[in-house]
Amino acid sequence: MSGEILRAVFDCNIFIQVLLNPNSVAAKCLDAVRRGKAELFVSKDTLAEIGDVVLRPNILSRLPNADVEKIEAFIEDVLSLSILIRSVPKSFKLIRDPKDEIIIDLAIKAEAQYIVSRDKDLLDLMTGFTDDCKEFRQRFKHLKIVEPLEFLRIVKEKELSLKP
């Protein structure tokens, strides 16, 4: 790996996991951003999705100490750690789950190297045999979709490669 900083987009499920468990692997991914090991990119759409998902009753019930102010503070924290891409054009059509297009389009616009997700629809783009999967891998060879643990391994590997 070269000396440039890793460029990443986190799927909404990563942020939700951070809220649900501040000691999770997902939280360690966000900590890598906090420590300057990766650049994180967000858009208005991805920030809005975090707010929408966290307010779902099944998520809120698992966050007994959460209130609107704490959720807004969390989103502000994410924004302060991230680079906001204001205009994200449509670049890829994902037939299997069109709601995930905002993540892919953001990663493409940001020229990210990684999308970090636990979403099977996104992860399958790396190994699947559908036309969507093949097109994604052909068009965006620089972009990898990885689970949080794999992203942490990549961050660590990069750190080790930079040591004298």
Order of alpha helices (4+ residues) and beta strands (2+ residues): beta-alpha-alpha-beta-alpha-alpha-alpha-beta-alpha-beta-alpha-alpha-beta-alpha
